[in-house]
Amino acid sequence: MRPKKLVPFLLGSPTSFRTKRKIRLTLKYYGIKVNRIVNEKENRKVLKSRNINSSKFPPAFDFDLHIDDLKGVGIESERLNFKAIIVEPTDKNWIEKIKNGIKNVG
């Protein structure tokens, strides 16, 4: 059995159509390291090919966690049984919320 990867899964607005490089550099600036980023273009392609009717579905990418700012994604995570951290756009402690959420994924 292979070990699980803990990789933030970033798609939510407004990062959806940014390049993977730009997303990675933004996160690095805030001290958040990721192994892989899936942008909206890749997300749509994969979910369509698997006939998955959801805006986000991290298990399709073998991810343990999704980080987003949309409450609807939180609802999808409960309905489809995947882990998500929902960060309010006005949350001034968003970096800590993400870091703490990553620590609590198991």
C-alpha positions as a Markdown table, in Angstrom:
| # | Residue | x | y | z |
|---|---|---|---|---|
| 1 | Met | 0.0 | 0.0 | 0.0 |
| 2 | Arg | 1.5 | 3.3 | -1.0 |
| 3 | Pro | 1.7 | 6.2 | 1.5 |
| 4 | Lys | -0.9 | 8.9 | 1.1 |
| 5 | Lys | 0.3 | 12.2 | -0.2 |
| 6 | Leu | -0.9 | 15.4 | 1.5 |
| 7 | Val | -1.1 | 17.9 | -1.2 |
| 8 | Pro | -3.3 | 21.1 | -1.2 |
| 9 | Phe | -5.6 | 21.0 | -4.1 |
| 10 | Leu | -6.1 | 24.5 | -5.4 |
| 11 | Leu | -8.8 | 25.5 | -7.9 |
| 12 | Gly | -11.1 | 28.0 | -6.3 |
| 13 | Ser | -11.8 | 31.4 | -7.4 |
| 14 | Pro | -9.9 | 33.6 | -8.1 |
| 15 | Thr | -7.0 | 31.2 | -8.8 |
| 16 | Ser | -8.9 | 29.0 | -11.2 |
| 17 | Phe | -7.5 | 30.3 | -14.4 |
| 18 | Arg | -4.1 | 31.4 | -13.2 |
| 19 | Thr | -1.1 | 29.4 | -14.4 |
| 20 | Lys | 0.2 | 26.7 | -12.1 |
| 21 | Arg | 3.5 | 28.6 | -11.9 |
| 22 | Lys | 1.8 | 31.8 | -10.7 |
| 23 | Ile | -0.2 | 29.9 | -8.1 |
| 24 | Arg | 2.9 | 28.1 | -6.8 |
| 25 | Leu | 4.8 | 31.4 | -6.5 |
| 26 | Thr | 2.0 | 33.1 | -4.6 |
| 27 | Leu | 1.8 | 30.2 | -2.2 |
| 28 | Lys | 5.6 | 30.1 | -1.8 |
| 29 | Tyr | 5.5 | 33.8 | -0.9 |
| 30 | Tyr | 3.3 | 32.9 | 2.1 |
| 31 | Gly | 5.4 | 29.9 | 3.1 |
| 32 | Ile | 3.0 | 27.3 | 1.8 |
| 33 | Lys | 4.7 | 24.5 | -0.2 |
| 34 | Val | 2.7 | 22.2 | -2.5 |
| 35 | Asn | 3.7 | 19.2 | -4.6 |
| 36 | Arg | 1.1 | 19.6 | -7.3 |
| 37 | Ile | -1.4 | 22.2 | -8.4 |
| 38 | Val | -4.5 | 21.4 | -10.6 |
| 39 | Asn | -5.9 | 24.5 | -12.3 |
| 40 | Glu | -9.4 | 24.8 | -13.7 |
| 41 | Lys | -8.4 | 23.7 | -17.2 |
| 42 | Glu | -7.0 | 20.4 | -16.0 |
| 43 | Asn | -9.8 | 19.9 | -13.5 |
| 44 | Arg | -12.6 | 20.2 | -16.1 |
| 45 | Lys | -10.8 | 17.9 | -18.5 |
| 46 | Val | -10.3 | 15.1 | -16.0 |
| 47 | Leu | -13.7 | 15.3 | -14.4 |
| 48 | Lys | -15.4 | 15.3 | -17.8 |
| 49 | Ser | -13.4 | 12.3 | -18.9 |
| 50 | Arg | -14.5 | 10.4 | -15.7 |
| 51 | Asn | -18.1 | 11.6 | -16.0 |
| 52 | Ile | -18.0 | 13.2 | -12.5 |
| 53 | Asn | -20.7 | 15.8 | -12.0 |
| 54 | Ser | -19.0 | 18.1 | -9.5 |
| 55 | Ser | -17.1 | 21.4 | -9.6 |
| 56 | Lys | -14.3 | 19.8 | -7.6 |
| 57 | Phe | -13.4 | 16.2 | -6.8 |
| 58 | Pro | -9.8 | 15.8 | -5.3 |
| 59 | Pro | -9.9 | 12.0 | -5.3 |
| 60 | Ala | -9.8 | 12.1 | -9.1 |
| 61 | Phe | -6.3 | 13.5 | -8.7 |
| 62 | Asp | -5.3 | 11.3 | -5.8 |
| 63 | Phe | -5.3 | 14.3 | -3.5 |
| 64 | Asp | -6.2 | 14.1 | 0.2 |
| 65 | Leu | -7.3 | 17.7 | 0.6 |
| 66 | His | -8.9 | 20.6 | -1.2 |
| 67 | Ile | -8.6 | 24.3 | -0.3 |
| 68 | Asp | -11.2 | 26.7 | -1.5 |
| 69 | Asp | -13.1 | 29.9 | -0.7 |
| 70 | Leu | -16.5 | 28.8 | -1.9 |
| 71 | Lys | -19.0 | 27.4 | 0.6 |
| 72 | Gly | -20.6 | 25.3 | -2.2 |
| 73 | Val | -17.3 | 23.3 | -2.4 |
| 74 | Gly | -17.7 | 22.6 | 1.3 |
| 75 | Ile | -21.1 | 21.2 | 0.6 |
| 76 | Glu | -19.7 | 19.1 | -2.2 |
| 77 | Ser | -17.0 | 17.8 | 0.1 |
| 78 | Glu | -19.6 | 16.5 | 2.5 |
| 79 | Arg | -21.8 | 15.1 | -0.2 |
| 80 | Leu | -18.9 | 13.4 | -2.0 |
| 81 | Asn | -16.9 | 12.5 | 1.0 |
| 82 | Phe | -13.6 | 14.4 | 0.4 |
| 83 | Lys | -11.7 | 16.7 | 2.8 |
| 84 | Ala | -11.8 | 20.4 | 2.3 |
| 85 | Ile | -10.7 | 23.6 | 4.0 |
| 86 | Ile | -13.0 | 26.5 | 3.2 |
| 87 | Val | -11.4 | 29.8 | 3.7 |
| 88 | Glu | -13.5 | 32.9 | 3.8 |
| 89 | Pro | -12.2 | 35.7 | 1.5 |
| 90 | Thr | -12.2 | 38.1 | 4.4 |
| 91 | Asp | -10.3 | 35.8 | 6.8 |
| 92 | Lys | -7.2 | 37.6 | 7.9 |
| 93 | Asn | -5.8 | 34.4 | 9.4 |
| 94 | Trp | -6.2 | 32.3 | 6.3 |
| 95 | Ile | -2.6 | 31.1 | 6.2 |
| 96 | Glu | -2.8 | 29.7 | 9.7 |
| 97 | Lys | -6.2 | 28.1 | 8.9 |
| 98 | Ile | -4.7 | 26.3 | 6.0 |
| 99 | Lys | -1.6 | 25.2 | 7.8 |
| 100 | Asn | -3.7 | 24.0 | 10.8 |
| 101 | Gly | -6.1 | 22.2 | 8.5 |
| 102 | Ile | -3.2 | 20.4 | 6.7 |
| 103 | Lys | -1.9 | 19.2 | 10.1 |
| 104 | Asn | -5.3 | 17.8 | 11.0 |
| 105 | Val | -5.8 | 15.7 | 7.8 |
| 106 | Gly | -5.1 | 12.1 | 8.4 |
